[in-house]
Every structure is written in structure tokens, then in C-alpha cells.
Amino acid sequence: MAIVREPAPRNLAGNYEFKPGRYSSHSLMLAALPAEGRGRRVLDLGCGTGDISRLLSQRGFEVTSVDRPCLDRPRLPETVQFIEADLDRGLPALLEPPFDYIICGDVLEHLKDPGATLASLAAALAPGGRLVASLPNSGNLYFRLNILMGRFPAHDRGLFDRTHLHFYMWSGWKALFEEAGLQIETVRPTAVPFSLACPAMKRTAQAAESLYSLLARAWKKLFAYQFVVAARRRQEDP
């Protein structure tokens, strides 16, 4: 693992654990990339614990991972370059674009100016490249009901994560991508991660996730826990 440090203040967004469930954002993001990397270049922005970077490296992708300066560095193979940087200061100058794929998992909602970051990422894509991102849905029924009851919780993770700086419904995310010069091609909803909330009831939680995924696909704006999108630069042909 090659480690490159770029001086930066500490980012307050917490690490999210890897979610291997069939309907999770991590599984859907991994499914959006080819099964075989064949040396194609991937930027994993906000790599967290490094699980996605590690899996993509095993598939044969050339991976560069970026995350905030922290005491616990992600566990990455030697083939993965890791750059420490504060994304609120922009993309690190040490990056070497273009990239065939850029992954933003649980990242944009934590940034002061996600639109500026998206515009920079659009410029860093190779011709025909794709940006794959997971986006929390503030139009989710649970979110709406809390607001209706006059509540705005501050949780350690999830839709009411205390470190989120932005809360967008689908229309807000779509507009943000368009303003950054990105055209969203596909949208897939994730289910509420019942398996993480109720690990002692694994089978029941998995069944609940399966049922919930049907609701989310039928009515994304109301039931999607997150949106997993794939986007390209708007001026390119599909």
C-alpha cells in the first residue's frame, strides 16, 4: 500500500462499516463496475475502512483511495495507492487523473460544497468513464415522519447522521449532478439495513430487507434509503 500524505485538518465524518447485504449501497456500487478490472483505473473517494478498494483491487482494477487524515489507516494491499486529504479543500493535487471509474460512497453529504467536488470529479473522468455514488434520501418515509413530528435526531450514522451537512431529496441530488455537468444514467434504491440494526435476528432482518427493497423499487422517492447512481459527463454520448 503506497501512502501519500497531503497536509489537511481532520475531517469529522465518521467511518461507515462495510455493508455486504444484497440490497446495500456497497453491494450495488460494486455491481455497477465490471466483474474484471483489466487494469482500468478507479478512484475510491472517501474509502473509509478500505473494503471496497480492496475488493476492486482483487478484481484487477488499478485503485487509488482517498480519505481524511486519521489515526487508523485503512487496510489496503500494496497495489493500492492511498492519499490522505481533506476533501473540503478540493481534490488532492497528488491525484493523477483521468479515472475510468470514480466511487463516492457516503461522501458527498459530508462535504461543505458537494457541487464543487462533483464538478472536479466530472473533469477527472476518462472519456466514457462513470461516477458511481451512494446518496442518502431525505425524502424517505422515516425522515419525513420525524420532521412531521417536529423531531430532527442526531445519530452516529444513517439518514440523521450528525456529521451530514446537506439533506437532499431526489430532486436536490439530481439538480446537483446536473449543475456539475453530470448526467445520471441509472438509479437503484437501497433498503433500510435491518441486518445491521438487528444482528441477532438475521433471517428476519434479511426478509424485511427483501420486502422493503420491493417497496423502494416501486416508489424510490418515498422508500429508498439511499440512491445508488451511475453518471457520466453530460457532453458525452451514452
N, C-alpha and C positions, 0 to 999 in steps of 0.2 A: 504494500500500500504506500504510494507516494503521498506525502503530506506537505502541503504548501500553506504557509500562514500569511494572511493579509491582516494587518493591524485593524482591529474593529472593536467597538464596545459590545458587551454581551447582549444578545437578543433574549427577550423574556419569553418567547413562545416555547412551550414545553414539548418534549419528545412524545410522539404517539407510538404506542406499541403496534407491531405488525399484526394485521387482521387477515388471517388466512381463509376466512369463510367464503363460501361460494358467491355470496351476494355483497361482499365487502368492496370498498373502494380500491383497496390494494390489489385484490384479485382481478377486478375489472380493468385497472390500469395495466397490469401485467398482460392481460388478454388482448389489450389494444396494440401491443407490439408483436412483431413476428416471433414465431417459436424459435427460429435460428437467427442469431445476430449477424453472423458472417462479417464481423469486423465493423459493422455500422456504429456510428458514434452516438452515444446517449449522454445527456446532461441530466443528472438527478438533482434537482434543486430542492434543498431542504430535505436531505437524505435521512435525517433522524438517526435511527439505530443502524442504518445501512442494509436492511434486509432486502429491499428492492434492488439496490445497487449490486449486492452480492448475487442475487438470483439472475439478474440480467448479464452479469459477467460470466456466470456459468453457462448461459445460453450462447455465448460467443460475441457479445457486444463489447465495444470499447467504451468504458464508462468513466465519466468524470462526475464526482459527487461534491456538492457544496452544502455547507451548513454553518451555523453560528459558531464562534469560538466557545468551547466548552471543556470541562474537565474530563468528561467521559467521551472519548473519541469513538466513532462507530467502528464496528468490527468488519473490516473490509480486506479482501485479498490484495496481494501485492500488485495485481494487474489494474487495480482501480486507483485513479488519482483522486485525492481528497484535498479540497481547498476550504480553509476556514475564512469566512467573510460575513459581514453584516449586510444583509440584502437591502436594508433601508438606505444604504449608501450606494446602491446600484449593483450591477453585476460586477464581480471581481475582475480587475484588469488582467489577471493571470489566466483567464479562460482563453481557449483557442478555438473559436467557432470557425466554420459552421458545424451544427449538430443535425443528425438525421432525425433524432427524437429528443424532445425535452419533456421531462416529467416534473410536475408540480403537485405533490401530494400533501394536502393540509398545510399550504404555504401562504397563498395569496391573501387570505382573510387576516393574517397576522401582520401584514406589511402596512406601512403608513401610506404608500402610494402604489397600490397594486396595478393601476393602469400604466404607470411609467415602467414598472417591471415587465408587464406583458408586452409593451412596445419594444423594449430591449430584447426580450426573448424572441419576438417575431423577427427581428433583424438578425438574430443569431441562428435561425433555422437555415439548413441547407435547402436548395431547390427541391421541392417535393417533400420536404420534412414536415413532421407533425408535432404539435404540442399536445400533451395529454395531461389533464389536470382534474383533481377532485375538488369540488366546490360545495360547501355546506349550504343547505337550503333553509333560509329563514322564513320561507313560506310554508314549511312543514306544519302539519296539523298540531303537533305538540308545541311548537314555537308559538303558533297563533293563539292556542288556548291559554298559554301562560300570559301572553300580552293582554288577552281579553280579560283575564282575572287580575290584571294590574301587577303582575309579577315579572321580574327580569332577573332570574337567578345568576349567580356567578360560580360556575362549575370549573373543575380542573380540566375537563375535556368535553367534547360533544358540541351541540348547537349553541349552548350558552357558555362556552369556554371563556373564562375570564380574560384570556390573552387575545381574543379576537378583537380587531379594531374596526372591522366592517361586517355588516349583516345584510346580505343581498338575497332577494328572491330571484327567481329565474330571469325575469325581465332585466334586473340590475346587472346580473352576470353577463347576459347576452350583450347588453349595451357596452359594458366594459371591454369585452373582447372585440367588438366591432370598432370601438374608438381606438383600439391598439392596432388595428389593421389585420385582425384575425377573423377568419370565417369558421364558425363551428360547423363541423360535418356530422358528428354523431353525438348523441346524448344518451347515457344509460343511468338509470336511477339505482341507488344502493338502498338496502334495507336497514332498518334500525338494528344495531349489533346486539341483539338479545343474548347471544352466546357470551359476550364479554360482560354484560350486566348480570347474567345468571349462570356462571360457570358450573355450578352444582347441578343444574337442570339442563344438561347439554342437549339431550334429544328433544325435549320440549322447546328449548330455545331455538334449535335448528328448524323445527316445524313452524314455529312462529315467524322465523325469518323467511321461510319459503312462502308462507301465506302473505306476509307483508310485501314481499317482492312483487307479487301479482297485483296488489293494490297500487304499488309505486309505479309499475309499468302502465297501469290503466289510467292513473292520474298523477303524473310526475310532479306537477307544481304543488300539489297538496300533500302527497305521501312520501315523495323521495326524501330520504335522509340526507343524501348528498347527490350531486350530479357529477358523473364522470364524463368529461367531454374530450373529444379529439378535434383539433383545429389546425388549419393551415393558413399561410399568408393569403390575404384576400385577393391579391392581384394574380395569383397563380390559377391555372386551370385545374379542375378536380382530377 
